[in-house]
Amino acid sequence: MQKESNDSIVYVPTMHREFFPEGFSGSVRPLWPGLSSRYWGQRASDAWHKIFLPYTPTEAAACLAELAQLDETGIAALSDTAASFPSAAQKVSQEREDLKRFAETGECREAGKDTVLTEDMRRWAQRFLLLGWLQEERVLDMEQLSARYRAGAEKLAAHLGGRGTETEPSDEDADMLSGLLGMMRDLVPDDPATLLPSWRFILDLFAILLPEGTMVCTADQRMAKAFAEAGICQDPVSPSLLARLPEGWHAPAGYAVTYGEEPMWKLIGKKAPQSDRPWLDRRQLVILCTANDVLEQA
C-alpha cells in the first residue's frame, strides 16, 4: 500500500501530468495507481496523490504486466466484466458477510440495506485503474512517435521541394507528400484525447477508490463540455471554498474556474441514482477549469 496524501487536490480523470495544461500549482496532483517506485520515471514521489489501495506495489506491477500482455480478445473479455463484476463481487461478499453475521449473532441482514464496498470490489476497481494507466502510457508513446513522424515528414517535404521548382515540389512529389501526410493523420488523430479511456468510467472507479471528502479538480475539456451541457459545476468559486484549498493553489492562465458538489451518478451523466452501484451516491466536490476558447464556442 501507498502512504496516503492529504495535502493535495486530486486531478481527474487522467493519471499522468503530461495531460495537464501548463500552469497548475503543485497542489493539484494526479492519482497514483499503486505501482512501485520504478514507475515514477523522472518525477519525485510527491508528484502524485497517493491513497491506500488493495494491491501492494509489487502486486500492482505484476497486474500491470499481465494487462500489458493481453491481446485485443483478452481486453474485450476483460472489458465485458466492467458492468457485471462489481455487482457479482458485491453479492458474493455480502453473502459471506451475512453468513458470518448469522453465525456470530443469529441475525440476518435487514432487507434492502445498502451494501458496503468490499475489498474484492476495490481490487476490481484498481485493476481497471491500472488498465487506464496503461492506455495513457500508450497514448503518450503514440504522441512521441507522432512528433518524430511529423518532423520526418517536414524534412521530406523540404527535400521534395527541391526536386521541382526552387520553391515548389513537382506535382508527382506533391501527391506523394500529400499521401504520406494523409497516412499520418489516419494513424494518429489530431486530438489524442479520443484515445484516452472514458472519463465517465474512470470517475466510476474513483468513486469506489477515493476516500470520502477528497476534492477533485479537472481541466479536461471533455468533462468541461459535458458539465456545461448538463448545467452542473458552474458555480463561481466562493471565499469559503478558497479557504479550504491548499496554500498556493491556482488554476492555469486562460481558464475560467467554477465548481460544484454533486452525486457521482450525476457527474457521469446518469439521470437518477443507480441501485446496483450505490457507491455513485457519494457527493463529490469538483473544481472545474474550462478553457476560455471553449467558453467562447458555447
C-alpha positions as CSV (number, residue, x, y, z in Angstrom):
1,M,0.0,0.0,0.0
2,Q,1.0,3.6,-0.5
3,K,1.2,6.3,2.2
4,E,-1.9,8.4,1.8
5,S,-1.7,12.1,0.7
6,N,-3.9,14.6,2.5
7,D,-2.5,17.9,1.3
8,S,-3.4,17.9,-2.3
9,I,-6.4,18.1,-4.7
10,V,-6.8,15.0,-7.0
11,Y,-6.7,15.7,-10.7
12,V,-9.2,13.7,-12.8
13,P,-9.6,11.8,-14.9
14,T,-6.0,11.2,-16.1
15,M,-3.1,9.9,-14.0
16,H,-0.2,11.4,-16.0
17,R,0.8,15.0,-15.5
18,E,1.6,15.2,-19.2
19,F,-2.2,15.6,-19.8
20,F,-2.4,18.6,-17.6
21,P,-2.5,22.1,-19.2
22,E,0.5,24.1,-18.1
23,G,0.1,26.3,-15.1
24,F,-1.4,24.1,-12.3
25,S,0.2,24.5,-8.9
26,G,1.8,21.5,-7.4
27,S,-1.1,21.1,-5.0
28,V,-3.1,19.6,-7.9
29,R,-1.8,16.0,-8.4
30,P,-2.9,13.0,-10.4
31,L,-3.8,9.9,-8.6
32,W,-1.1,7.3,-8.2
33,P,-2.5,3.8,-9.2
34,G,-0.4,2.0,-6.6
35,L,2.6,0.9,-8.7
36,S,6.1,0.5,-7.4
37,S,8.6,3.4,-7.4
38,R,10.3,2.4,-10.6
39,Y,7.2,3.7,-12.5
40,W,7.9,7.2,-11.2
41,G,10.2,8.0,-14.1
42,Q,12.0,11.3,-13.7
43,R,9.4,12.7,-11.2
44,A,9.6,12.7,-7.5
45,S,7.4,10.5,-5.4
46,D,5.3,13.5,-4.3
47,A,4.2,14.3,-7.9
48,W,1.1,12.1,-7.3
49,H,-1.7,12.0,-4.8
50,K,-1.4,8.6,-3.0
51,I,-4.2,6.7,-1.4
52,F,-4.5,3.3,0.3
53,L,-5.2,0.7,-2.4
54,P,-5.8,-3.0,-2.0
55,Y,-2.9,-4.2,-4.1
56,T,0.7,-3.9,-2.8
57,P,3.1,-2.1,-5.3
58,T,4.6,-5.4,-6.2
59,E,1.1,-6.9,-6.9
60,A,0.1,-3.9,-8.9
61,A,3.2,-4.1,-11.0
62,A,2.5,-7.8,-11.7
63,C,-1.1,-6.9,-12.6
64,L,0.1,-4.2,-15.0
65,A,2.5,-6.6,-16.7
66,E,-0.4,-9.1,-17.1
67,L,-2.6,-6.4,-18.6
68,A,0.1,-5.3,-21.0
69,Q,0.2,-8.9,-22.4
70,L,-3.5,-9.0,-23.2
71,D,-4.4,-9.1,-26.9
72,E,-7.5,-7.5,-28.3
73,T,-9.6,-10.5,-27.4
74,G,-8.4,-10.6,-23.9
75,I,-9.0,-6.9,-23.4
76,A,-12.5,-7.2,-24.8
77,A,-13.2,-10.1,-22.4
78,L,-11.9,-8.1,-19.5
79,S,-14.0,-5.1,-20.5
80,D,-17.1,-7.2,-20.7
81,T,-16.8,-7.6,-16.9
82,A,-16.8,-3.9,-16.3
83,A,-20.6,-3.6,-15.8
84,S,-21.2,-7.0,-14.3
85,F,-18.3,-7.8,-11.9
86,P,-19.0,-5.2,-9.2
87,S,-22.5,-6.5,-8.7
88,A,-21.3,-10.1,-8.7
89,A,-18.5,-9.5,-6.3
90,Q,-20.8,-7.4,-4.2
91,K,-23.3,-10.2,-4.0
92,V,-20.7,-12.9,-3.1
93,S,-19.0,-10.8,-0.5
94,Q,-22.4,-9.8,1.0
95,E,-23.4,-13.4,1.2
96,R,-20.1,-14.1,3.1
97,E,-20.8,-11.2,5.5
98,D,-24.4,-12.5,6.0
99,L,-23.2,-16.0,6.9
100,K,-20.6,-14.6,9.3
101,R,-23.2,-12.3,10.9
102,F,-25.7,-15.1,11.3
103,A,-23.0,-17.4,12.8
104,E,-22.0,-14.8,15.3
105,T,-25.3,-13.2,16.3
106,G,-28.1,-15.4,14.8
107,E,-29.4,-12.3,13.0
108,C,-29.8,-11.7,9.3
109,R,-29.1,-8.6,7.4
110,E,-32.1,-6.2,7.1
111,A,-33.7,-6.4,3.7
112,G,-32.8,-3.6,1.4
113,K,-29.9,-2.4,3.5
114,D,-27.1,-0.8,1.4
115,T,-24.1,-2.9,0.7
116,V,-20.7,-1.6,1.9
117,L,-17.9,-1.5,-0.6
118,T,-15.8,-4.7,-0.3
119,E,-12.1,-5.4,-0.8
120,D,-13.0,-7.5,-3.8
121,M,-14.7,-4.5,-5.5
122,R,-11.8,-2.3,-4.6
123,R,-9.4,-4.8,-6.2
124,W,-11.6,-4.9,-9.3
125,A,-11.5,-1.0,-9.5
126,Q,-7.7,-0.8,-9.0
127,R,-7.3,-3.4,-11.8
128,F,-9.2,-1.3,-14.2
129,L,-7.4,1.8,-13.0
130,L,-4.1,0.1,-13.9
131,L,-5.6,-0.6,-17.3
132,G,-6.4,3.1,-17.7
133,W,-2.8,3.9,-16.7
134,L,-1.5,1.6,-19.4
135,Q,-3.7,3.2,-22.0
136,E,-2.5,6.6,-21.0
137,E,1.1,5.4,-21.4
138,R,0.3,4.1,-24.9
139,V,-1.2,7.4,-25.9
140,L,1.9,9.2,-24.7
141,D,4.1,6.8,-26.6
142,M,2.0,7.5,-29.7
143,E,2.3,11.2,-29.3
144,Q,6.1,10.9,-29.2
145,L,6.0,8.7,-32.3
146,S,3.7,11.2,-34.0
147,A,6.1,14.1,-33.2
148,R,9.0,12.2,-34.8
149,Y,6.9,11.3,-37.7
150,R,5.9,14.9,-38.3
151,A,9.5,16.0,-38.0
152,G,10.4,13.4,-40.6
153,A,7.6,14.5,-42.9
154,E,8.7,18.1,-42.7
155,K,12.3,17.1,-43.7
156,L,10.9,15.0,-46.5
157,A,8.8,18.0,-47.7
158,A,11.8,20.2,-47.7
159,H,13.7,17.6,-49.7
160,L,10.9,17.1,-52.2
161,G,10.5,20.8,-52.6
162,G,14.0,20.9,-54.1
163,R,13.0,18.4,-56.8
164,G,10.5,20.6,-58.5
165,T,10.9,24.4,-58.9
166,E,13.0,26.3,-56.5
167,T,10.0,26.9,-54.2
168,E,7.5,24.2,-55.0
169,P,7.7,20.4,-55.4
170,S,6.7,18.7,-58.6
171,D,3.1,17.5,-59.0
172,E,4.3,13.9,-58.6
173,D,6.2,14.7,-55.4
174,A,3.4,16.8,-54.0
175,D,1.0,13.9,-54.5
176,M,3.4,11.6,-52.7
177,L,3.8,14.0,-49.9
178,S,0.1,14.5,-49.6
179,G,-0.4,10.8,-49.4
180,L,2.2,10.4,-46.7
181,L,0.7,13.2,-44.6
182,G,-2.8,11.6,-45.0
183,M,-1.5,8.3,-43.7
184,M,0.0,10.1,-40.7
185,R,-3.3,11.7,-39.9
186,D,-5.1,8.4,-40.2
187,L,-2.6,6.7,-37.8
188,V,-2.6,9.5,-35.2
189,P,-5.7,11.6,-34.6
190,D,-5.3,15.4,-34.2
191,D,-6.8,15.1,-30.7
192,P,-5.1,12.3,-28.6
193,A,-7.9,12.6,-26.0
194,T,-10.0,10.5,-28.3
195,L,-7.7,7.6,-27.5
196,L,-7.9,8.0,-23.7
197,P,-10.1,5.9,-21.5
198,S,-13.7,7.1,-21.0
199,W,-13.6,9.8,-18.3
200,R,-17.0,8.6,-17.1
201,F,-15.7,5.1,-16.5
202,I,-12.6,6.4,-14.7
203,L,-14.8,8.6,-12.4
204,D,-16.8,5.5,-11.6
205,L,-13.6,3.8,-10.5
206,F,-12.6,6.9,-8.4
207,A,-16.0,6.7,-6.7
208,I,-15.0,3.3,-5.4
209,L,-11.4,4.1,-4.5
210,L,-11.2,7.7,-3.3
211,P,-11.7,8.4,0.4
212,E,-14.8,10.4,1.3
213,G,-14.2,14.1,1.3
214,T,-11.5,14.1,-1.3
215,M,-11.6,17.2,-3.5
216,V,-11.0,16.7,-7.2
217,C,-10.1,19.2,-10.0
218,T,-10.2,18.9,-13.8
219,A,-9.2,20.9,-16.8
220,D,-10.2,18.0,-19.1
221,Q,-12.3,19.7,-21.8
222,R,-14.3,16.6,-22.5
223,M,-15.6,16.9,-18.9
224,A,-16.0,20.7,-19.1
225,K,-18.2,20.4,-22.2
226,A,-20.3,17.7,-20.7
227,F,-20.8,19.6,-17.4
228,A,-21.7,22.8,-19.3
229,E,-24.3,21.0,-21.3
230,A,-25.7,19.4,-18.1
231,G,-25.6,22.7,-16.2
232,I,-23.5,21.3,-13.3
233,C,-20.3,22.6,-11.6
234,Q,-21.0,26.1,-12.9
235,D,-20.9,28.0,-9.6
236,P,-18.3,30.7,-9.1
237,V,-15.6,29.8,-6.6
238,S,-16.7,31.2,-3.2
239,P,-14.4,32.6,-0.4
240,S,-15.4,29.6,1.8
241,L,-14.1,27.2,-0.9
242,L,-10.9,29.1,-1.4
243,A,-10.3,28.9,2.3
244,R,-10.4,25.1,2.0
245,L,-7.9,24.9,-0.8
246,P,-4.2,24.2,-0.2
247,E,-2.0,27.2,0.1
248,G,-0.7,28.5,-3.2
249,W,-3.4,26.8,-5.2
250,H,-4.1,28.4,-8.6
251,A,-5.6,27.5,-11.9
252,P,-3.8,27.7,-15.2
253,A,-3.9,31.0,-17.1
254,G,-6.6,31.1,-19.8
255,Y,-9.1,29.0,-17.8
256,A,-12.3,30.0,-16.0
257,V,-12.7,28.4,-12.7
258,T,-16.1,27.2,-11.3
259,Y,-17.1,24.4,-9.0
260,G,-20.0,22.2,-7.9
261,E,-20.8,19.4,-5.5
262,E,-23.0,16.6,-7.0
263,P,-23.6,12.9,-6.6
264,M,-21.2,10.9,-8.7
265,W,-24.1,9.4,-10.7
266,K,-25.0,12.9,-11.9
267,L,-21.4,13.8,-12.7
268,I,-21.1,10.8,-15.1
269,G,-24.3,11.7,-16.9
270,K,-26.9,9.4,-15.3
271,K,-30.4,10.8,-14.7
272,A,-31.1,9.0,-11.4
273,P,-29.3,7.0,-8.7
274,Q,-28.1,3.6,-9.8
275,S,-29.4,0.9,-7.4
276,D,-26.7,-1.6,-8.5
277,R,-23.9,0.9,-8.0
278,P,-24.5,2.5,-4.6
279,W,-21.0,4.0,-4.5
280,L,-22.2,6.5,-7.1
281,D,-24.4,8.1,-4.4
282,R,-21.4,9.8,-2.8
283,R,-21.3,13.5,-3.3
284,Q,-18.2,14.8,-4.9
285,L,-16.8,18.4,-4.9
286,V,-15.3,19.2,-8.3
287,I,-13.3,22.2,-9.2
288,L,-13.8,22.8,-12.9
289,C,-11.3,24.7,-15.1
290,T,-12.8,25.5,-18.5
291,A,-10.6,26.8,-21.3
292,N,-11.6,30.3,-22.5
293,D,-11.8,29.2,-26.1
294,V,-14.3,26.5,-25.1
295,L,-16.4,29.2,-23.3
296,E,-16.3,31.4,-26.4
297,Q,-17.7,28.5,-28.6
298,A,-20.5,27.8,-26.1
